[in-house]
Amino acid sequence: MAVGYVRFSTLEQKQGNSLERQTRRIEDYCQEAGLRLRKPLYLDEGISAFSGKNKDADLGKLLNDMETGAISRGSLLIVESLDRLSRENVFDHMRLFLEIKNHGIDILTLSDGKMHMADASENDFASLVSALV
């Protein structure tokens, strides 16, 4: 199963194409890859990832669904880029990234086509560096 997460920081961005662009990219990827996309997408509109407030909104629901098993191990989380998930300091960002992977969830970033595999070695240095950068 694929799960999509969409976030943008300001409600003004809702007037632009941020919501439509991110949603369309996730849906198009799933269609092309033959993946079933869980609906609705997790969506944080006008919520900063710099402050981490998205953890109290739909990102928090997504994390809870991973914790409870509503999103099963082996699922794929699709985001436009890792900064949709977090723009916090590097330690908090890495903690979130590893939390998702530790739940057995792969992460795909559409901006660069990078797949961060949950079952990758703890020493998968390239994936960790990519996530940090």
N, C-alpha and C positions, 0 to 999 in steps of 0.2 A: 504494500500500500504506500502511496505517496501522500505527503502532508505538505501544504503550502503555508508559508508565513509571509505576510505583507506588512510593512510598517513605513510610515513617513512621519516626519517630526512636527509639522505645523498643519493646521486646518486649511491654511491658504493653499498648501500643496494639493489638497483635495480638489481645488478648482482647476488644477493643471491635469497632467496625465499620469501622475505617480501611481495612483491606485489602479487605473486601467492598465498601464504598462506592466507593472509587476504581476498583476493577476493574469494578464494575457500571456506573458512569458512562461509562467508556471503551467498554465493550462495547455499551451502549445507544446511545451516539453513533454508533458504527460501523454498527450495525444500521439506525438511522434514516437515516443518510447513504448507506447502500449501499456502505460501504467494507469491503474485506477487511482483517481485523485479523491481524497476524502474532502467532502464539502460539509459545511462551508469552510473556507480558508480561515486560518487564524489571522486576525486583522487588528492592528493597532494604528488608529487614525489620529494624527496630531499628538503623538506621544514620543517623547524624547528617549532615545537609547543611550544618550550621553549621561543622563542622570540615573538610568536604570529603572525608570518608572514603568517601562513596558513589562517588567517582571511582575508588576501588580495588576496588569491588564491581561490581554490575550496571550502574551508570551508566557505569563504565569500559568494560564490555563493549559497551554501546550505542554509546559513542563510537568504540571500535575497529571495530565493525561498520559505522559510517558511514565511517570512514577506509578500510577495505578494500573497501567497495562492497557488503557483504552487505546493508546497507540502502541502497537506491539513491536518487540525487538525485530530488527530486520526491515523496519519501515525506512522510508527515505524522506528526509526533510528538505524541501526545496525553498531556497531564498534567492533573491536577486544577488545579494552579496552578504558577506558576514557582518558588515556594518548595519544591516537591517536588524540583526539580533542584538548587537551590543556596540556601543561606542564608549564604553566605560574604560577605566584604566586597564592596562594590559593584564594585570592579575585577575581582575573580575571578568574580563573578556575571556581569558583562557579557562577560568573556572567554569563558565557557562558552556563553552565549547566542549570541554572534557565531560561535563555533566551529561550533555546530550549524547556524546559518543558512548559514555559508560552505560547509558540506557539501551545500547545496541542499535542506535539510530544513525544511519549514514546521513551526511549533509552534502547537498549539491549546491554550489554557487553558480548561478547562471551567467554572471558577468564574466567569469573566466573559465567556465566549464570544469571547474575543479571538484572532484569527488573526494570527500573526506570520509574514509571508511571507518566504521565503528570497530571492526575487528582487526584494524591495522595494529601492528606492533606498538607497544608503549614507546618504543624508540623510533617511531616513524617521524624522524626529525623534519623531513621536508614538509609534511602535513602541518606539524606544529608551527614551523616558521611561517608557512603560508598563512595560517590562521592569525598569527601575531601581526604580520605585516598588513 
